[in-house]
Amino acid sequence: MSSVTVVDAHGQQLAPCSPEKAQHLLAAGKARLVTESPPVIQLPLVAALRPRRDEQPVVRPGAGRTLLLHVCCGPCGTYSIHRLREQGFDVTGFWYNPNIHPFSEHERRRECIAAYARDVGLPMLWSEGYEMPVYFRAVAGHEAPAERCAICYGLRLGRTAQTAREGGFDALSTTLLISPHQQQSRIRALGETLAQQEGLAFYFENLRRGWNERGRLAREHGLYQQHYCGCIYSEWEAAARSAAK
């Protein structure tokens, strides 16, 4: 064996080392064995690799920018917050979800994201009160999923955009973009329109690629994972699907 492949905590490949050095690092608890054949060890650090002379440095889209992130629940906040920070944004969370029913469910989800925000050092802004009547008045006569969801997105993103402007943020986004159950293209279109009206940018990224990581992080932090989107209609539909199984 001539050399051992070495990677950092994010899987970036570093300079290889000799088998003897690899054994020393493993024995000292300074590395872990990833595979034996081919031999790969991982160091518990993130290396700041210098770009090669023929490479352009990676420009992160959020570098130097503040972002207000609408958070629909704790689990969906996990990967989303991590990813946006990874993209360079200075992220602040925002809680406004008048669709969530009943009040006890609203409070349980609010307390869940509050606990997670403390765990990861995320500053939060909170929309005070419980505006469920606002949601019901808005969707009355438009209870079909596609219609009511579009109205719901507009309510939540509209308040987020307004709060972002008042708070002097550069951009806004939402954790709704991580869910495969939400209408991502509609969320993006509404977000961009509402952000533009407030003189801001809407940051879109297909966060669905982090859906599995979302589940892992939610379990790791012991977060409450709800079984329906939030409104009473989605609760009924979830119950109907469960009964049909």
KANOR-V267510 format. One record per residue. PHI is phi in degrees with one decimal (none if undefined). Layout:
# KANOR-V267510
PHI
PHI
This chain:
# KANOR-V267510
none
-86.5
-155.7
-118.7
-72.3
-121.8
-125.7
-91.0
-63.6
-99.0
85.7
-71.0
-79.3
-106.7
-66.4
-68.2
-131.4
-76.0
-57.6
-64.3
-66.7
-61.5
-62.2
-63.3
-64.8
-66.3
-66.0
-85.6
73.8
-95.9
-155.2
-125.1
-80.9
-90.1
-141.7
-87.6
-140.2
-71.6
-70.2
-136.2
-120.5
-121.7
-95.2
-82.1
-148.7
-112.1
-86.1
-91.1
-77.3
-76.4
-67.0
-64.5
-60.9
-90.9
-106.0
-88.0
-61.2
-71.6
-100.1
-80.4
-63.7
-99.9
-57.4
76.6
-117.4
-95.5
-137.6
-97.8
-104.6
-67.3
-113.4
-87.1
-170.0
-61.5
-56.3
-71.5
-76.6
-57.4
-64.5
-59.1
-63.0
-58.6
-66.0
-67.1
-65.4
-60.9
-80.1
99.7
-72.4
-89.4
-95.6
-124.0
-85.3
-137.9
-104.6
-154.9
-144.0
-70.5
-76.3
-70.1
-137.8
-82.6
-59.3
-61.5
-69.4
-57.1
-69.2
-63.6
-70.1
-63.9
-65.4
-64.9
-70.9
-62.8
-65.9
-66.2
-59.4
-63.5
-61.4
-106.7
66.7
-95.7
-66.8
-127.5
-112.8
-122.6
-81.3
-71.8
87.7
-130.6
-100.0
-54.8
-59.3
-61.0
-63.8
-63.2
-64.5
-70.0
-96.0
-55.7
85.4
-132.1
-80.3
-59.6
-49.6
-62.5
-70.9
-66.5
-66.0
-61.5
-64.5
-62.3
-58.2
-62.4
-60.1
-72.1
-72.2
-62.4
-66.6
-64.4
-62.9
-62.6
-66.5
-64.1
-63.6
-64.1
-89.8
74.7
-78.6
-85.9
-152.6
-140.7
-158.2
-148.1
-72.0
-58.9
-69.8
-87.2
-84.8
-71.2
-91.1
-102.8
-87.3
-60.6
-65.5
-70.3
-60.1
-62.3
-61.7
-64.9
-59.7
-66.3
-65.7
-68.0
-65.0
-61.8
-62.5
-99.7
74.7
-123.0
-108.3
-104.9
-91.0
-109.5
-148.6
-74.1
-77.0
-60.8
-62.9
-99.5
-59.7
-66.9
-65.7
-54.4
-63.0
-64.0
-66.8
-62.4
-67.8
-61.0
-94.0
63.8
-83.1
-66.1
-113.3
-72.8
-107.6
-146.8
-58.7
161.3
-80.8
-64.5
-67.1
-68.2
-66.3
-61.2
-65.7
-65.9
-65.4
-66.2
-65.1
-66.0
-68.2
-77.3
-76.0
